[in-house]
Amino acid sequence: MYNVEISQRYVDDMNATTNYISNVLCNLDAAIKLKDKADTVIDDIAKNPYIFSSYVSKIKLKSEYRKAKVNNYYIFFRINEERQVVQVARFLFTKMDFSNINEIL
């Protein structure tokens, strides 16, 4: 089991997403279910992060990132084997333009 570090950017992404779903789309139940599902996926990542695919970018990234899909969103994370830590970086809409991925991650 890996320890999990959640970045502030992930927290901000999740808050923005759930606020939009609950306040703009007026669907609090869907926002809660999405957050709960993301938490479950993060638990799965901590158990075995290698079951999730590597993110393949057209440009070279500073680190290898993996992605886990939660409904219409990706949880981007990287694995630090030396420290036995999974670093959860972002929670992003799957249809987002990832052409500037170095700036995003």
C-alpha positions as CSV (number, residue, x, y, z in Angstrom):
1,M,0.0,0.0,0.0
2,Y,1.3,3.4,-1.0
3,N,0.9,6.6,1.0
4,V,-1.1,9.2,-0.8
5,E,-0.2,12.9,-1.1
6,I,-3.0,15.1,-2.4
7,S,-1.9,18.3,-4.1
8,Q,-3.6,21.6,-3.5
9,R,-4.3,21.8,-7.2
10,Y,-6.3,18.6,-7.0
11,V,-8.3,20.0,-4.1
12,D,-9.0,23.2,-6.1
13,D,-10.0,21.2,-9.1
14,M,-12.3,19.0,-7.1
15,N,-13.9,21.9,-5.3
16,A,-14.4,23.8,-8.6
17,T,-16.0,20.8,-10.2
18,T,-18.3,19.9,-7.3
19,N,-19.3,23.5,-6.9
20,Y,-20.2,23.8,-10.5
21,I,-22.2,20.6,-10.5
22,S,-24.0,21.4,-7.3
23,N,-24.6,25.2,-7.8
24,V,-24.8,25.8,-11.5
25,L,-26.3,22.5,-12.6
26,C,-28.2,22.3,-9.3
27,N,-27.4,18.6,-8.7
28,L,-25.9,18.3,-5.2
29,D,-26.5,14.5,-5.3
30,A,-24.3,14.1,-8.4
31,A,-21.6,16.2,-6.9
32,I,-21.5,14.1,-3.8
33,K,-21.5,10.9,-5.8
34,L,-18.6,12.1,-8.0
35,K,-16.5,13.1,-4.9
36,D,-17.2,9.7,-3.3
37,K,-16.3,7.9,-6.5
38,A,-13.0,9.9,-6.8
39,D,-12.2,9.0,-3.2
40,T,-12.8,5.3,-3.9
41,V,-10.5,5.5,-7.0
42,I,-7.8,7.2,-5.0
43,D,-8.0,4.3,-2.5
44,D,-7.6,1.9,-5.4
45,I,-4.6,3.9,-6.7
46,A,-3.0,3.6,-3.2
47,K,-3.4,-0.2,-3.3
48,N,-2.0,-0.7,-6.8
49,P,-1.2,2.4,-8.8
50,Y,0.3,0.3,-11.7
51,I,-3.2,-1.0,-12.7
52,F,-3.8,2.5,-14.2
53,S,-2.4,3.5,-17.6
54,S,0.4,5.9,-18.1
55,Y,-0.5,9.2,-19.7
56,V,1.0,9.4,-23.1
57,S,1.7,13.0,-24.1
58,K,2.9,14.4,-27.5
59,I,5.5,16.4,-25.6
60,K,8.0,15.2,-23.1
61,L,6.9,15.5,-19.5
62,K,9.1,16.2,-16.5
63,S,7.7,13.1,-14.8
64,E,5.7,10.0,-15.8
65,Y,2.1,10.6,-14.9
66,R,-0.7,8.0,-14.8
67,K,-4.4,8.6,-15.1
68,A,-7.5,7.0,-13.6
69,K,-10.9,7.7,-15.1
70,V,-13.8,8.8,-12.8
71,N,-16.9,9.4,-14.9
72,N,-15.9,12.2,-17.3
73,Y,-12.8,13.2,-15.4
74,Y,-9.2,12.0,-15.0
75,I,-7.3,11.8,-11.8
76,F,-3.6,12.5,-12.8
77,F,-1.0,11.1,-10.4
78,R,2.6,10.0,-10.3
79,I,4.4,7.3,-8.3
80,N,7.4,7.9,-6.2
81,E,8.8,4.4,-5.6
82,E,11.7,5.6,-3.5
83,R,9.3,7.1,-0.9
84,Q,6.4,4.6,-1.6
85,V,4.1,7.6,-2.2
86,V,1.5,8.3,-4.8
87,Q,1.2,12.0,-5.6
88,V,-2.2,12.9,-6.8
89,A,-1.8,16.0,-9.0
90,R,-5.0,17.0,-10.8
91,F,-8.7,16.3,-11.4
92,L,-9.5,17.3,-14.9
93,F,-12.3,17.0,-17.4
94,T,-11.5,14.3,-20.0
95,K,-12.5,16.6,-22.9
96,M,-10.1,19.3,-21.9
97,D,-7.3,20.4,-24.2
98,F,-4.1,18.8,-22.9
99,S,-1.8,20.2,-25.6
100,N,-0.1,22.4,-22.9
101,I,0.1,19.5,-20.4
102,N,3.4,20.7,-18.9
103,E,1.6,23.8,-17.7
104,I,-1.3,21.8,-16.5
105,L,0.5,19.3,-14.4
